Amino acid sequence: MKIKNVLALGTVALFAVGTAHSQTLIENFNYTAGVLGTTAGTGSGESGNWGSTIAAGVVSGSAIGSAANYAFAAPTGYTNSVGANSYLAGGAASGNSLIKLSTPIDLSVTQTKYMSFFINLGTVTNTANSFAGAYLGTDAGGFNEFGFAKGSSGTTFGVQTSSGLATAGAPALTASTDYFVVLKLQTNVATTQDRLSAAIFTSSGNVTTEPGSFNIVSTSGAGSNSTLTNLALRNGSGQTSFRMDNVIIGDTWAAVTVPEPSTTVLLAGSLTGLMLLRRRRMR
C-alpha cells in the first residue's frame, strides 16, 4: 500500500471527525436529582444558567423544573442513550425552566432546523391552564415563538406558531405514555411566513428515516425576522405531571435521531485502519 493512500485515509478520517451529524444543542438532563433552580447548563450548545424568565436577553429567576429519575422508552431507530434522569415539571405550580442557546436560530435566514425530544404527560385533562410543552423563544421575552405542547384546553398535542396552537392531525393523547417528537422548522416558506411540522411517535414507532408526511403542519400567519435564542420548558398549574428528556436541535432528521459519533470513537476507528494498512505494507 503506497504511503499516499495511507495519508489519504488519515485525511478522510480527520475530516469525518469534523463533519459528524450537525447538532447545535443536546440536553439530556444528566444533572444531580433535584430542582434545576439556577444550575449552570451542562448540555452541549447551551449558554449560562437555567432560569424562569428572560428580558433583554438576560435570563433570571429560578427554573421550576427538576432532574428526576426516569428513563423513556425509545422508538426503533433512535440510538441516543435516554439516560437515568429526565426533566420533571415543578410540582404543584406552573412556571418555566429556560436556558439560552449557544447557537441562536435567525428567522431572517431561509433554513430548516429540526428539534427532537421525549415527552410524557402523567395526566391528560381538559381543564384551564393545563398546557405543557417545549418552546423556542426570543431575547425580548418571548417564550413561545415556536413550540410543541398540549394546549390550555383540549386533550391533544399541537404546534405553536404566531397563528396559535394547531392540533389538526394530532393522534389521540394517552396519559402516562412515552412519546418521541421531531419538530421541523422551515423558515421563509412564503413571504413573512414560517412552517412548523411535528412527527409524533410512541415506542412502537420507527424513526430510522424522515417520514414523507408529518402529523401536524402549521404555517405562521405572520412570520417574524427575530432570532430564537432560548429553550423553554413550560407547564401550567393544571398540568404539573409532565416529563421531558433528550432535547436535541440539529440541521437534519438524522442529527436529532442518531447520536453524534464521538471524536474518540472516530479517531479510534481511524487509527485502527491506519495500523492495519501499516501491517499490510510491512508484509
Secondary structure, DSSP 8 states (H G I E B T S, - for coil): --HHHHHHHHHHHHHHHHTS--EEEEE---S-SEEEET-B--SBTEEEEEESEEETTEEES-EEEEEEE------BT--S---SEEEE--TTS-EEEEEEEEEEEETTS--EEEEEEEEEES-----TT--EEEEEEETTS-S-SEEEEE-SSSSSEEEEETTEEE-TT-----TT--EEEEEEEEEEEETTEEEEEEEEE-TTSB-SS--SS-SEEEE-SS----EEEEEEEEE-TT---EEEEEEEEESSHHHHHS----HHHHHHHHHHHHHHHHHHHH-
